[in-house]
Every structure is written in C-alpha cells, then in structure tokens.
Amino acid sequence: MTTSRRGFLGAAAGALGANLIVGCSERLPRYLVPSARPSDDVMPGVTRLYRTVCRGCAAACGATARVRDGRAISLEGNPEHPLSGGALCPQGQASIEGLYAPERIGTPRAGSGEISWEQAEQALADGLRKARDAGKLIVLLSRPERGSMGNLMRSWLTALGQKPSQVVTFDPVAAPWVGEGTRRAFGTEATPVNDLGAARFVLSIGHDFVDEGSPVEHARGLADLKAAGGRFVYVGPRLSLTAAAADEWLSVAPGTEAVLVLGLARAVLDLAGPAVNALPPSVLGALRGRLAAYDAASVAARTGLAAEAVQSLAEGFVQARPSVCMGPGRAVAGDNAATLVEAVGVLNAVAGNLGRTVRFLPRSQEPWAAPSMDLAELTRRAAAGEVGALLVHQANPLGFGMAFGALVRAMERVPFVAAFTNYLDETARKAHLVLADHHFLEAWSDDAPRAGVTGIQQPVMIPVLPTRAAADQLLGAARALGATTGLPSGTFAEVVRAAFDEKSLEHGGRFAPVEPEPVALGEGALAAVGALSLDGPADGLPLVVAPTLRHPNGLVPQGALLQEIPDPLTRISWSGWAELHPATAARLGVRTGDIVALDAAPGHAELPAHVTPRMREGMVAVPIGYAAPLLEDRGPALGFATRVQVRATGRKAPLISTREDRSQHGRPIAREVSRSSPKLPVLPPNPSMVPPVDHPVHRWGLAIDLDRCNGCGACVAACYVENNNAIVGALEVSRGRDMSWLHIQSFIEVTDDGTRASFLPVGCQHCSNAPCEQVCPAYATYHTREGLNAMVYARCVGTRYCENNCPYSARAFNFFDHPRDARARLGLNPDVTVRERGITEKCTLCIQRIRAGEEQAKFEGRALRDGDIVPACVGTCPSRAMAFGDLKDPASEISRWAADGRAYHLLEELNTQPGVVYLARRRDKAST
Amino acid sequence: MRARRRRRPALLLGATALFVGLIATIASSQTPSPSTAPSASGSAPAAVGEVAFDHTIHAGKYGIACLDCHAYADKAASAGIPSGRKCMGCHKFVAKESPAIQKLAARFAEGESLKWQRVFYLPDYIYFSHRMHVRADVACSECHGDVASMKTVTQDRPFTMGRCLSCHEQRNATRDCVGCHK
C-alpha cells in the first residue's frame, strides 16, 4: 500500500485532532443549572457591588465587594468611607484570598478531629456551664470589636452572670503608649487623630504611618500634603516605606528620639509664636522649667544631629502652618514611648497644631468602649486559676510565642479554651474546641474605627463552607444555659440589620463628622521628663521592629499572595530577613544572604541578612512578622525596643528576590525634579523610520505620579486578584518566574544628600512602537486601534521572543500550570482567562474592564465618559498616584497629567512611544 | 531518487505529529486545564437533559419568543436558562399531568431547577455578549439555527472564528482580536 505525503499528513493531523478532542471533552460542564427562584435584581454573569468593611486589619476601611454569580471575586475601597476614600491597601486586596483558601476550616473540631455542629454547640455550652458552676470567670479574648459585636459580647457576659468588662482586646499591633502619653499631657481620654492632608509640614518620629495603623487614609493624606507643596521629615533608625516618601530622612542615636522632640519643643517655645503666647503662664512656666535642659547644643550632642539641623527643623516646623508631629511609631517605641507621646503632644501644642491637624475625637459612649479587663489582668487571673473558660475570637496569641509568653502559659491553666477562627492556627491547635467562623465577607457586623465613622460589614455571599457566625454561637450557648436576659432573641445578623437603615447600608455605614474635644496642655505635662532614661542595656544591637503592610496583624499572613509579592524595599518574598547597615555587617563579617543568629533575652531567631544603607549603623531591623521570638513579653502590643546579639552562623540562605539591582546606573529611570523648578527638560522627538501609529478613536494610557506613589504595592496585589495571576511559590520566584504583571521597581541609592529610595510601578508600557510586537512570529501580540499592546493567548506558541525583546521586563512566561483546587477556582475572575503553561502574558490595562466600560456606554447609547473605566491598580491606589484614561481626549484627567512638566516616558531614548506616562518625583535636590 | 527524498521528511513529520498527539492526550488527561477549548466545529451530538424539552412545542407551536425564557439575552452577556419559577409560571396550569412536568414540579418544590443539557459552547477564552448581539439585531437563529423546528436542539452550524469574523466584517463590527479573545 502506498501512502502519499499529503494523505499521511492528513491522517496524522486527524489523529492529533482526535486525541486532543478526546483529551478535552471530559472537562466540559455538561449541564446548566439555573437557580430555581432567581432574585429579580441578580443576572448571571453581571457584577454586583456590595458595600462592606475590610477586616484584614484593625483599621476597618470601607470596602466594596465585586460579586459575580454569587461569589466575591475582588474587593475595592468604598469611596464614601472617610478612611478608605475608595482605596484599599495590599492586605485589603489580599483578604479575599481568605475566603477560598485551601487551609481554611469549615467544620468545628475538638481534640484532633472534626465534629458536628451539634456536638460543637453542646461542647461549648458544657464548657461554659462547668466554668459557671465552678464559680470561675468566663473571659472573651477578641480582636478589636468596636460596635455591635463588642456590645453583644458584653451583654452576653452579663447574661451569664459575669462582669461585662471581661472582654479583653487582643491587638498586638496597637500603640498602647498613645493613650497613656495623651492622658499625661492633656488629661484626656480622647483619641488624637492627625489630619495629614491639612498639614504643610509633617514630622514623623519613627511613625511608619503608611506601613501600619490606617495606611490607606495616611497614604492619601501624605500624597495630598506633598502635592500641595508641603514638607515631610522622618526621624527614625530605618528608611522604611514611610521614610522613603519623606523629603528628608534623619536618624538619631537609638533611644534619643525623645530628646530631639523635647529639644524641638524648647526651640519652638523660644521662637514664641502665637500658640506659645496663648498658653496660661503657669503651664508656660512649668514647660520652660522642664525643657530647660534641652537646648540645641545638648540635644545635638545626645542625638548626634548638628545643632543647626535641630534649629532649622524647629523653625521649619513653626513656620509651616499648620504642621504636625506624629509618633512615636513601633520602630522607636521603647520604654520612653509614653513620654515621647507627651513630648510630641507638647510640640504640637506649642506650634499651634491642636484642633487643626491634631484633633481629639471623643471616646465612644457605646458599651463596647467601656473600660475592660486588660491583657495583664487576664494573664494574672488565668495563671491564678481563676478563669474557667476562655473564648478566643479571631485572635492568635499563641502565634506570637514568647512575645505573649505569660499569657500563653496562663492559658494552659484554663480548663476550657474555645477558638472562633478561620484557620487551624497555633491557638486553635491548642484549644479544646475550635469553632469555624465565617469570613468577614460572609457575616454581618459593624466596626467603628473612630468617632463619626461606623462601617457596616455586610455579607456579600453565601458562606463557602458550612461555617457558623461566632456571635450566633455565643447566643446559642447562652440559650442552652438558660441565660438569655438582655440578649436578642434572634440572630446577630438581625441585630446588626436593625441597627442600620437601608440608606446607610447602601453607603456602607454612617459617616458624620464629629466635633473634636477642646483640649489644652495641662500643668502636669512632661512632669516625669526628668526620669527619662536613655540608656538601655549596653550589650547587643538595638532591635528595630519594622512594621510592614505584609504583616498587618503582627504575624506572617496565612495567605500566599502577600508572601509572594515582594517587599518593595528589599524585593524579598517568601522569607523574613534581618536588615543591617553595611558597616555593621562588615564588622560582623556578614553579607546579604548569610544567615545570622539573633539572640535576645526571650528567644532566638535565625534569619538571612539583608545588608542595606537604609539602616542606621549599629542596629538591626526585623520585619514584625518575624520579630516575635525576639520580643520580651512587655504587655499588650509588640514593639518595645530590645537588644539582640547578632552573629554570623556561617550558613547561607539565598534570599528569594527578584529584580534585585537597586541602582539606576546613572540612567534617568525613576526621574526627579527639583522643588524649585519642577520641570523636566523637553526632548526633541525621536526620529523614526516607521510611520506613526494611528489611533482613530481612543488611545488608552496610564499615568503614574511618582511624587504621590509610596511603593506600597496595593496595585500589584489588586492586579493579581483581578487578573487571576498565578502564585508560583518560593522556588519558582527564586528562579525569577513570578507571574506578576506589575512590579514595584525600587532603587536604593546613596547620594550626597544621604540614602534615598525611589519606587517605580512598572508594567507593560503599551508602546506604540513596541519591540515585542515586532518579534512575535505568531501575531499573538499586536497593537490595537485603541493603543493597547494586546496579547492573544490562543495564538501564543511560547517562543518568548517578546519577553526577550521587552526593554521593561514587563512580560512573564508560564513555565508551568499552577492548578487551583475547586474552592480556589470559585474566586477566579470569570472575565479573565486562566493562562496555561507555555504562553506569555502581561498587563492588559484590564482589557476586561475597558471592554465592559465601552460596552456599557454603547448599550446606554452614550459616549464614553472619563472615569467610566478604572483598571484594578488605579482603583485601589491608596495615594491616588495613578490615572487611567484616553490620551486623545484633551479634557481627560490623564491628558492633564501627561501635559504636566514632570511627565516623561520610561527609557524614552528607545523610541518605544509608550502609553504609560510617569510624573517625576519632586525632591529638594533632584538627582536624575 | 527525487521521490524518495521527498517522502522521507513527510513520513517523519507524520510520525512526529502522531507522537505529539499521543503525548498531548496523555498530558491533557493528567493535568486538567480549565482553559482548554472544546471543539467548535459544529454538529454536536444530540443530547437530552433531565426532561426531554421540546422547542417545537414552546417556540414552534405556541410561538413563545426566545427572550421570554432566555430572559437575559437582551440585558447581559449570558442569555440565561429558564429558572424553575419561570417554567412553573405556566406549568402550574399547563400540561400538569405530563410526567416531565411532574418531575419539574417535584424538583421545584424541593427548591431546585432542572438540569439542562448544554448544547452550545464557546471556548473559555472567548468573551461573548448576548446583549450586544441582540442590540445589533442579530437574530437568535443566525447562530443557534431554527430552534423552533428542532425537537432536540443540536448545534447545526459551526461556532468558529471564521464564522464570527465574516459576520463582524459584514456588519462592520469589531475585528480587533481582544474584542473577543479575553
């Protein structure tokens, strides 16, 4: 039999096709199952938005959940919420992961195995009954609950015959020194709140306010301050993300921050502005006496700053009205922290900032805000065997080990410990009973992070797992014990719903400005300043507990996303590290990547060293999530300074890090302009051999203002969530195979003006003259008529020529499939293809959102409006550093940005004609 | 001599294609990938869902409009399959004695809808919006065929890119790759 060439090829191709079809057909969904009684306002495949509250950390920013076909697919900010202002931080973006996490538990457990909910409810009631019958205390240990849940816990305890104050708040990243210092300086229980945006000069005393606390609000305030020409000076041992945004970074001898602030306060007193003259003579006299020792010369000697620097700082602080001094933050919070708060309060008072940039918000009158048992008392009473039942609600004290060692040891003496949790964390593993709680996107609650701001936490979907709400478990147990006095008869959801009308539900909460309390300096302010001790233990290096957006609750997060996205300053992912100054490292004989042993009184840690000029010499910094083993058990929060012995172990652990080169090598990449002349030189247009590209209708573009950007990486997290980007894990990241479409390129450079960090969010530049398009043999990447550099996955054959030819390293290649389990697949964005192994991918400027925006406008028969389309990165940016729009529309926001004198294109000399515009950062002295 | 030289690479190529085909089959059966495309070549086998729904009665004999049951086709990307409530809207009164309707009613009483056999597929990487096509006055039958005359619906014409594009060209609709490829 003879076979012709054509015939054989045809048969072979047929066989190949048949093989593929057989391989595919099993995976198709065979049936369509509609809802039996669909809601009138729900349409399949249409995104619905629900206002809720992000509970990723204690800031409780307002959030908007995007829900598709009954499942939440991403979170955005709530523009009406005063804290979030429409944005979310990286943790907020990543918190959606928790809904579908494979580690999440859905059933209650006791001992080592799963039990039924009936058994769990019985066990909870039994445990509580035993404690009550034995006349022992029942205590709730909870994350901060400032609203209905906090109120319920108190009335629940009352119903059970306990004191309502037995609700102990567990917040390892609180700043307990603020309350203490404020009380001493002003004699008030009110909470000081700083308004950064209204200030013209911000002085931060080691307070990393864009790394922790309420980062979204503060990032926006800081960017507004800088845009209005204000100045920001950071004093602290480490160039943190916050410090990197500052115009000036100063560091003083460890522990002398208080001396500096007292010195500034004295200098301001001597400058005798109106606020000083308005002080009552008795207060003024007392202050003068207490500050007498802090003249510029002695402050300079003790802090290591120049006397002129102290004086000019004081003058700058008074002249810029209003100014604000913030702090101290965790990085500098030592034994003097409360005194430092006092000093900061005095400085703000004498500079006339009270009521302007420092407002004192009244304490809530709600039951949850009433005084309650503190952690120390719980520890003492539990250790004494007085606590019969401890219910731990969304807190993991055991995860911190020795940092809360006394509490952990005391908990072993409690006969019944139950944990309401989403994960089998350290605390849950030791608990007698584990009750699988809803994710915050599945449950009703509310939270009032400050006076005048009450956010409603609204469930946005039916629970993924058979979990039950913690509050309903408490209510059920009370009913089982016959203790229902004063408790609601229905569910907790009904309680929350009844507390809010439909309108506030629609807005995401109740937001009304609150009249701040009038507060003035008391005569007692700084009375204890004489007792200020500045000498810690002499041996070892002072430890800086570095707060980071990646460890928002003081621990390394459960989810993978925040671990995969590199820390913007170090570019390290999937690992901790110890930061050392090059001189300190040289003395210890340590280089980046060497494992150093850190020994402190409470414990021991081994971490790879990261040697960087961003650290002050003679100190060591550890990100908060890895610092717990080293911290002494000093009370309600992490971060009281301690000293550690650091030595090289001789072992190495190559740090998992990508895009490590921290130098611009003299090229103008992250450009800067001087404050005095904020304009870049205008370059002549590049000659080109190819005709210009025609964009007949739109030319989509992205603008990024580097003066506003603080490098937090919320855009990166949002991009992962929106675009179903794969998380590849530590090993693949170490090989440079992370699938991020957007990365924060950070440059750390030492100049004559000191060490500076610059951040540059870099994704696809959507070039009109794109190097990638010219080399693709498959026409898989091409330029659209709307200016996008588009990627057709179905055409891509994986040559990687495009990746190789991209001067911006914007493309990522799928070396593997990264399968997700059935639960994780529920969280995928259905508008974006899940890419498979063997193809290249990159930023699409959220083509799915562009398509949706255009389609909606067309459907409504109107023209597209500026702002109709918001890519995920732009929408989440806390500092509002990004703008998206049509570069062809001269009225659009992006066109205004692009016309700014600071606008430039990345690597303009390559003539790629990008659609992404950067706006140079303003500095006192521009370097590039 | 010349003929033999020409045949060799052909044989080699053919054998390679077969081998690649085999490997692809093994690989695809081992690593399920949600993004793999189904066959779009048309004439899918007739299949019946939980009950033998007859379009010739509904759309044919009684002339019920497509949008009456596929209610989202003019509002959303997805046309929608009728819910249990939609079916029961009529079948509370109509054809109550039929076994199929009794099955439907029983499922609905349990709070569930019938499972419907899926007939039309587009690959996972394609964005398709029903509402924009309805808005552009593309008749349902242009893609779905004369469903009113099909006792059991089958895909009687191919869902291929060529077909999409020929219509897009005629109507001057988008021919941008990422207009549909997502």
Contacts between the chains, C-beta under 8 A, distances in Angstrom:
chain1	res1	chain2	res2	distance
A	5	B	6	6.9
A	5	B	7	6.0
A	5	B	10	3.5
A	5	B	11	7.9
A	8	B	10	6.1
A	8	B	11	6.6
A	8	B	14	4.2
A	9	B	10	6.4
A	9	B	13	6.3
A	9	B	14	5.4
A	9	B	17	7.2
A	11	B	14	7.3
A	12	B	13	7.5
A	12	B	14	4.0
A	12	B	15	7.5
A	12	B	17	3.9
A	12	B	18	5.0
A	12	B	21	7.4
A	13	B	17	6.0
A	15	B	17	7.4
A	15	B	18	5.5
A	15	B	21	5.2
A	16	B	17	5.2
A	16	B	18	7.0
A	16	B	20	6.4
A	16	B	21	3.4
A	16	B	24	7.1
A	17	B	21	7.8
A	18	B	21	7.7
A	19	B	21	4.1
A	19	B	22	6.4
A	19	B	24	5.8
A	19	B	25	4.0
A	20	B	21	7.1
A	20	B	24	5.8
A	20	B	25	7.2
A	20	B	28	7.2
A	21	B	39	5.4
A	22	B	25	6.2
A	23	B	24	6.4
A	23	B	25	4.9
A	23	B	27	7.9
A	23	B	28	3.4
A	23	B	29	5.8
A	23	B	36	7.8
A	24	B	28	6.8
A	24	B	36	5.1
A	24	B	37	7.1
A	24	B	38	5.8
A	24	B	39	7.3
A	25	B	38	6.9
A	25	B	39	7.7
A	26	B	29	7.9
A	27	B	32	5.6
A	27	B	33	7.6
A	27	B	34	7.3
A	27	B	36	6.5
A	28	B	38	5.4
A	28	B	118	7.4
A	28	B	121	6.6
A	29	B	118	6.4
A	30	B	117	7.0
A	30	B	118	6.0
A	31	B	49	6.8
A	31	B	115	4.2
A	31	B	116	6.2
A	31	B	117	6.4
A	31	B	118	6.2
A	32	B	81	4.8
A	32	B	115	7.4
A	32	B	116	4.5
A	32	B	117	7.9
A	32	B	118	5.2
A	33	B	113	6.1
A	33	B	115	5.2
A	33	B	116	7.2
A	34	B	80	7.0
A	34	B	81	4.5
A	34	B	82	6.5
A	34	B	83	4.6
A	34	B	84	7.4
A	34	B	113	4.7
A	34	B	116	7.4
A	35	B	83	5.6
A	35	B	113	6.6
A	36	B	83	5.9
A	36	B	84	3.8
A	36	B	85	6.4
A	36	B	107	7.7
A	36	B	108	6.0
A	36	B	111	5.3
A	36	B	112	5.3
A	36	B	113	4.6
A	37	B	83	6.6
A	37	B	84	7.0
A	37	B	85	5.0
A	37	B	111	7.4
A	38	B	83	5.1
A	38	B	85	7.3
A	43	B	72	5.2
A	43	B	75	6.2
A	43	B	76	4.5
A	43	B	78	7.6
A	43	B	80	7.5
A	44	B	72	6.4
A	44	B	76	6.7
A	44	B	78	4.5
A	44	B	80	5.7
A	45	B	72	7.9
A	45	B	76	5.5
A	45	B	77	4.8
A	45	B	78	4.0
A	46	B	76	5.0
A	46	B	77	7.6
A	782	B	177	6.8
A	784	B	176	5.4
A	784	B	177	7.8
A	784	B	178	6.2
A	785	B	176	6.5
A	786	B	176	7.8
A	788	B	178	7.0
A	790	B	176	7.6
A	790	B	177	6.2
A	790	B	178	4.3
A	791	B	178	7.8
A	792	B	177	4.6
A	792	B	178	6.8
A	792	B	181	4.8
A	793	B	35	8.0
A	793	B	125	6.0
A	793	B	181	7.0
A	794	B	37	7.6
A	794	B	123	7.6
A	794	B	125	5.7
A	794	B	181	6.0
A	795	B	177	7.7
A	817	B	31	5.6
A	817	B	33	6.0
A	819	B	31	7.0
A	819	B	32	7.5
A	825	B	34	7.0
A	831	B	127	7.3
A	831	B	182	6.4
A	832	B	182	6.3
A	833	B	35	5.6
A	833	B	124	6.3
A	833	B	125	4.2
A	833	B	182	5.5
A	834	B	33	7.8
A	834	B	34	5.6
A	834	B	35	5.0
A	834	B	124	7.7
A	835	B	35	7.0
A	836	B	33	5.0
A	836	B	35	5.4
A	836	B	36	7.5
A	837	B	33	8.0
A	844	B	178	7.5
A	847	B	178	5.4
A	847	B	182	7.2
A	848	B	127	7.5
A	848	B	182	6.1
A	851	B	127	6.6
A	851	B	178	7.8
A	851	B	179	7.4
A	851	B	182	7.8
A	855	B	129	6.3
A	855	B	132	6.0
A	858	B	132	7.2
A	858	B	135	7.9
A	859	B	131	6.6
A	859	B	132	7.0
A	859	B	135	6.4
